[in-house]
Amino acid sequence: MTATVIDGKAFAAKVRGQVGEHVARLKEEQGIKPGLAVVLVGEDPASQVYVRSKGKMTVEVGMASFTHRLAADTSEADLLTMIDQLNADPAVHGILVQLPLPGHLDSDLVINRIDPAKDVDGFHISNVGLLGTGQKSMVPCTPLGCLMMLRDHHGSLSGLHAVVVGRSNIVGKPMAQLLLGDSCTVTIAHSRTKDLPGMVKQADIVVAAVGRPQMIPGDWIKEGATIIDVGINRIDKPDGGTRLVGDVDYDSCAAVAGAITPVPGGVGPMTIACLLANTVTACCRAHGLSEPEGLTA
């Protein structure tokens, strides 16, 4: 068996196209322009790349982009004041504070200062609670992207056994909640799970989100299973330089699985696409309008 490759890059382009169409309708029919504000504290190189990419794609789909760059030694009080100002700004429908923050800042305090209705990352404790109890919430972008790809590939997920390997607040836990919402039987596994290979072998769907390069080999995978590889790890190449790999060993897993996301080009592009989708959703909710179909959980 050779697995079908789930092309996240192409799927993300489709999602951005849907977002752009909805933005155009909002502007034409309602006179509303969705706005996304991104706050970057410090000069972390990877964060700067992400923020530039987010800003560029926000503009490309027709939304307003507001980028606020603060010095690494910005005080917590000043950062919270900026968030309060963005919370009160009617032109801003989504707020994202780029993580990680410098060590002197309390990430939980900062995230929970964001208006939950504008929390397009879905990290606010109110949104976590709403998602966990099956209520309407802002959903974390990476798990939302994974769910969209799974729905597109399978249609209905009802009754399938999904094993989520990883228990982070950003991916593992919300991913499990979303899969439960689609009537999967869900197991959350992790590094201390007894007989982890045997557990993964039972899965119709494997979501790998552990942050360990090529941790899951093909002989852990049930024939025909769908693999969503969230991991992005940089490893050394034998002949020098580095390359990106996921949390699964792609070649051995692709020989057994029914479908698999590559790294790069799988889950990664969906994260920003879903950030844009969440911003449009937040805008529609703020104005009491119908939410964009197919772009929410």
HELIX and SHEET records of a PDB file:
HELIX    1   1 GLY A    8  ARG A   25  1                                  18    
HELIX    2   2 LEU A   26  GLN A   30  3                                   5    
HELIX    3   3 PRO A   45  GLU A   60  1                                  16    
HELIX    4   4 GLU A   76  ALA A   88  1                                  13    
HELIX    5   5 SER A  107  ILE A  111  1                                   5    
HELIX    6   6 PRO A  116  LYS A  118  5                                   3    
HELIX    7   7 ILE A  125  GLY A  132  1                                   8    
HELIX    8   8 CYS A  141  HIS A  154  1                                  14    
HELIX    9   9 GLY A  172  GLY A  181  1                                  10    
HELIX   10  10 LEU A  196  LYS A  201  1                                   6    
HELIX   11  11 GLY A  218  TRP A  220  5                                   3    
HELIX   12  12 TYR A  250  ALA A  254  1                                   5    
HELIX   13  13 GLY A  268  ALA A  286  1                                  19    
SHEET    1   A 6 THR A   4  VAL A   5  0                                        
SHEET    2   A 6 ALA A 259  ILE A 260  1                                        
SHEET    3   A 6 THR A 226  ASP A 229  1                                        
SHEET    4   A 6 ILE A 205  ALA A 208  1                                        
SHEET    5   A 6 HIS A 161  VAL A 165  1                                        
SHEET    6   A 6 THR A 185  ALA A 189  1                                        
SHEET    1   B 3 ALA A  64  LEU A  70  0                                        
SHEET    2   B 3 GLY A  35  VAL A  41  1                                        
SHEET    3   B 3 GLY A  94  VAL A  97  1                                        
SHEET    1   C 2 ASN A 233  ASP A 236  0                                        
SHEET    2   C 2 THR A 242  VAL A 245 -1                                        
END                                                                             
